[in-house]
Amino acid sequence: MPFLQYGFPPVATEAMWSCYITFCLDRFKRKTNVQELKNKRQERLLTALQRAEESSLLQEHFYKKWLQVLAAAGDAESAARVAMAATKRFSQSVQTWACCLQLLVQLGSDDVGRLFQEALTHVNPKESLPLWLLQVEWSASSQSPEDTAALFQRGLVSPVPAVSMEMKEKYLDWSYRTGGYKKARKTFTSLHESRPFSKAFFTRMIQMEKEQELPKMNNLRDYYERALREFGSTDDDLWLDYIREELSPRGNPENCGKIHWRAMKSLEGQRVEHFVSQYTLLQTGHI
């Protein structure tokens, strides 16, 4: 296409703009020691992106490239403007919101908190987990503990199971990081009856207990029992870990037989066979 070497596409369609911008990007990425040439290539690329955007013919994935070029050039004002334009044009796109919000966080924008809330009103809730994760990361690093706790509370009651489960894990980790074991245990206690759960919610609490100077076996048993209530029919590793805990110096080996019997009654299908083989290896000291 000869026009690529000389200027903008003769027919203003999305496909033609995409072809031309791809050409400009390829040229821009070429290494050169001539600063004037580098500047000229960047100017041509930015002009093409701007013209396509003004015509509402810029494809979604080019906005990310545009933001990267502007950020690398140190043009924070233009980057913020392009980010806002992208979220307006592709308001239902989780990828676009995430990309733009990450940039605005880096730029220290005062509108980030409001924009996170706006994003969650536009995207499909079932696809919103990346935005929740980005928001709690931002809040934990820049907002007050009270604001961050309130954000977690909103995430916990999400009707989307993936969001609710992930928020429980993140809330537990954040509690441990900011307030130690005592705060984490309080958080765990407040949530341990609120389904849905992930296995990691329980195993993380088990790990926190074991990191204490004097872990309490009764607490560990409680965590294992709660985890097995949720995952005992499908997770043979959880049963084996529980048995290992009872075999440790702080446990009671006499409980292992009862746990083994319960595992055999609870596990389903091939998980029983795997449990039996692993338990045999455990008894003979091979694992």
Sequence and secondary structure as in RCSB ss.txt:
>XXXX:A:sequence
MPFLQYGFPPVATEAMWSCYITFCLDRFKRKTNVQELKNKRQERLLTALQRAEESSLLQEHFYKKWLQVLAAAGD
AESAARVAMAATKRFSQSVQTWACCLQLLVQLGSDDVGRLFQEALTHVNPKESLPLWLLQVEWSASSQSPEDTAA
LFQRGLVSPVPAVSMEMKEKYLDWSYRTGGYKKARKTFTSLHESRPFSKAFFTRMIQMEKEQELPKMNNLRDYYE
RALREFGSTDDDLWLDYIREELSPRGNPENCGKIHWRAMKSLEGQRVEHFVSQYTLLQTGHI
>XXXX:A:secstr
 GGGGTSS SS  HHHHHHHHHHHHHHHHS  S HHHHHHHHHHHHHHHHHHHHTT   HHHHHHHHHHHHHTT 
HHHHHHHHHHHHHHTTT HHHHHHHHHHHHHHT TTHHHHHHHHHHHS GGG HHHHHHHHHHHHHHS HHHHHH
HHHHHHT SSHHHHHHHHHHHHHHHHHHHHHHHHHHHHHHHTTSS   HHHHHHHHHHHHTSSS  HHHHHHHHH
HHHHHHTTT HHHHHHHHHHHHSTTS GGGHHHHHHHHHHH  THHHHHHHHHHHHHHTT  
